[in-house]
Amino acid sequence: MLYDLIVIGTGSVGSSTGYYAAKRGLSVLEIDSATPPHTNGSHHGETRMIRHAYGEGSSYVPLVLRAQELWNELKRDTQVDIFHQTGVLNIAPKQSIFLNNIITSAEKYELPIEVYDASEARKKWPQFTIPDQFRAVLEKNSGYLKSELAIDTYVKEAKRLGAHEQFNTQVISVDNDDNGFVHVTTNAGTFIGKSAVITVGTWVKDLIPNLPIQPVRKVVSWFEAPKQLAEEIGFPAFTIQLGDGTHYYGFPANKGLIKIGRHQGGQYITKREERLDFDALNEDRTEIEPLLNSVLKTVGNLDHGVACSYDLSPDEHFIVDDLPGKKNIQFVSGLSGHGFKFASVLGEILVAKALNETLDFDLSPFLLSRFNS
Ligand SMILES: Cc1cc2nc3c(=O)[nH]c(=O)nc-3n(C[C@H](O)[C@H](O)[C@H](O)COP(=O)(O)OP(=O)(O)OC[C@H]3O[C@@H](n4cnc5c(N)ncnc54)[C@H](O)[C@@H]3O)c2cc1C
């Protein structure tokens, strides 16, 4: 069979691509080395934050606003509880570039935010110990996504709409033949399509060896949490930057446990086997301590953790492009630990590009060629 589109890697971005392709009537084949959702990629651990006034730069804002519309649409159409609008509270030193980018993004795109100085923030959120030289920015329209549930929903809906699945299948290589058709070689045979997207996450260099991507082992932990940190009493998701620049993030507690992670750090790895389970390294248990000893003292004991991975690009910004000289083979990479929230819109974009449609978004900041000079 000649597919209109072959999705290589049906995780966060791939499952969304498969869904939007099937929704638009394309014949689509979704391939994955496991059965998504699963714990081998970058999407497990229940939740991912979605922030609109973007601290990583305002060029992401149009994308994230469309992403939010699509998440809302998916929730409405399927009645699956994918998005929780808990608000996101960002706490950081007054001079923080990240915090200032949030304010700039909000001003540029007229997004509603509330800015508090330290004493106001301490009164409103006594759960945090906020130093005087910090401030806090609340974004009420943001919140978190249930990541595995979202992928499960995309996969099921795509199948219902006619997508073909080839799971538990490892892709070995991808290339065009002389007629411009894409040949996807796997351990279960070769599949042929008019176009393909490579959305394989951390291990993209197995298929595109020259990409400047560094796989990083990351951990995230769940701690016992008192009622005052619970989602049901309105406690928000949060990002906290300490004075040394390190960023932490967390989610409102659910069933008595609060999930907290550190954005920076982790271990550079070169093989899948090097992504050791949580607790394999001493620092897995201690990396959150600087936060728990300062701004967030109200959490209890460590309950459990998981290991996951980032596909880090040199500037920590995304790469969304075609393979050089092959317009019908697109790839998304370098999501650098902040890509899940964009999975919906990236899927929509990849399908539009496969159909040669004009895009509403400026993707020039995300081209691979920015690393050439
Ligand atoms: C601990 C942690 C916390 C995070 N927090 C946030 C957050 O709060 N907000 C946010 O927006 N983002 C967050 N992220 C980042 C986000 O989760 C990732 O950017 C996103 O999930 C990556 O999506 P992906 O589609 O590239 O990869 P994945 O979801 O991992 O999908 C890749 C898929 O490709 C498959 N695959 C790989 N190689 C092959 C092959 N050769 N053949 C076939 N299939 C293959 C894999 O099995 C997998 O299913 C976090 C990441 C981590 C690790």
The ligand as a Tripos MOL2 file, in Angstrom:
@<TRIPOS>MOLECULE
LIG
   53    58     1     0     0
SMALL
NO_CHARGES

@<TRIPOS>ATOM
      1 C1         10.6910   14.8400   33.0860 C.3       1 LIG1
      2 C2         10.1410   15.6350   31.9430 C.ar      1 LIG1
      3 C3          9.2890   16.6980   32.1990 C.ar      1 LIG1
      4 C4          8.7710   17.4530   31.1460 C.ar      1 LIG1
      5 N1          7.9020   18.4660   31.4150 N.ar      1 LIG1
      6 C5          7.3110   19.1380   30.3940 C.ar      1 LIG1
      7 C6          6.3010   20.0980   30.6570 C.ar      1 LIG1
      8 O1          5.9350   20.3490   31.8190 O.2       1 LIG1
      9 N2          5.7320   20.7260   29.5980 N.ar      1 LIG1
     10 C7          6.0970   20.4510   28.3070 C.ar      1 LIG1
     11 O2          5.5400   21.0610   27.3880 O.2       1 LIG1
     12 N3          7.0450   19.5300   28.0350 N.ar      1 LIG1
     13 C8          7.6490   18.8720   29.0370 C.ar      1 LIG1
     14 N4          8.5860   17.9080   28.7830 N.ar      1 LIG1
     15 C9          9.0180   17.6860   27.4050 C.3       1 LIG1
     16 C10         8.0560   16.8280   26.6160 C.3       1 LIG1
     17 O3          7.5610   15.7630   27.3910 O.3       1 LIG1
     18 C11         8.7790   16.3330   25.3750 C.3       1 LIG1
     19 O4          9.3320   17.4620   24.6860 O.3       1 LIG1
     20 C12         7.8410   15.5950   24.4360 C.3       1 LIG1
     21 O5          7.1350   14.5800   25.1050 O.3       1 LIG1
     22 C13         8.6670   14.9880   23.3070 C.3       1 LIG1
     23 O6          7.7830   14.4940   22.3360 O.3       1 LIG1
     24 P1          8.3040   13.6060   21.1380 P.3       1 LIG1
     25 O7          7.1320   13.2790   20.3130 O.co2     1 LIG1
     26 O8          9.4730   14.2840   20.5010 O.co2     1 LIG1
     27 O9          8.9080   12.3090   21.8450 O.3       1 LIG1
     28 P2          8.1480   11.0340   22.4490 P.3       1 LIG1
     29 O10         6.8640   11.3950   23.0610 O.co2     1 LIG1
     30 O11         9.1610   10.3300   23.2780 O.co2     1 LIG1
     31 O12         7.8170   10.1690   21.1550 O.3       1 LIG1
     32 C14         8.8060    9.5690   20.3680 C.3       1 LIG1
     33 C15         8.2790    8.2080   19.9430 C.3       1 LIG1
     34 O13         9.1320    7.6700   18.9470 O.3       1 LIG1
     35 C16         9.2820    6.2890   19.1770 C.3       1 LIG1
     36 N5         10.5460    5.8810   18.5480 N.ar      1 LIG1
     37 C17        11.7970    6.2940   18.8790 C.ar      1 LIG1
     38 N6         12.7030    5.7530   18.0310 N.ar      1 LIG1
     39 C18        11.9990    4.9780   17.1600 C.ar      1 LIG1
     40 C19        12.3630    4.1630   16.0500 C.ar      1 LIG1
     41 N7         13.6380    4.0590   15.6260 N.pl3     1 LIG1
     42 N8         11.3900    3.4760   15.3990 N.ar      1 LIG1
     43 C20        10.0910    3.5970   15.7890 C.ar      1 LIG1
     44 N9          9.6900    4.3760   16.8170 N.ar      1 LIG1
     45 C21        10.6300    5.0530   17.4880 C.ar      1 LIG1
     46 C22         9.2670    6.1590   20.6800 C.3       1 LIG1
     47 O14         8.8890    4.8530   21.0790 O.3       1 LIG1
     48 C23         8.2470    7.2100   21.0790 C.3       1 LIG1
     49 O15         6.9470    6.6740   21.1980 O.3       1 LIG1
     50 C24         9.1220   17.1380   29.8110 C.ar      1 LIG1
     51 C25         9.9730   16.0580   29.5570 C.ar      1 LIG1
     52 C26        10.4660   15.3050   30.6030 C.ar      1 LIG1
     53 C27        11.3770   14.1450   30.3040 C.3       1 LIG1
@<TRIPOS>BOND
     1     1     2 1
     2     2     3 ar
     3     2    52 ar
     4     3     4 ar
     5     4     5 ar
     6     4    50 ar
     7     5     6 ar
     8     6     7 ar
     9     6    13 1
    10     7     8 2
    11     7     9 ar
    12     9    10 ar
    13    10    11 2
    14    10    12 ar
    15    12    13 ar
    16    13    14 ar
    17    14    15 1
    18    14    50 ar
    19    15    16 1
    20    16    17 1
    21    16    18 1
    22    18    19 1
    23    18    20 1
    24    20    21 1
    25    20    22 1
    26    22    23 1
    27    23    24 1
    28    24    25 2
    29    24    26 1
    30    24    27 1
    31    27    28 1
    32    28    29 2
    33    28    30 1
    34    28    31 1
    35    31    32 1
    36    32    33 1
    37    33    34 1
    38    33    48 1
    39    34    35 1
    40    35    36 1
    41    35    46 1
    42    36    37 ar
    43    36    45 ar
    44    37    38 ar
    45    38    39 ar
    46    39    40 ar
    47    39    45 ar
    48    40    41 1
    49    40    42 ar
    50    42    43 ar
    51    43    44 ar
    52    44    45 ar
    53    46    47 1
    54    46    48 1
    55    48    49 1
    56    50    51 ar
    57    51    52 ar
    58    52    53 1
@<TRIPOS>SUBSTRUCTURE
     1 LIG1         1 GROUP 0 **** ****
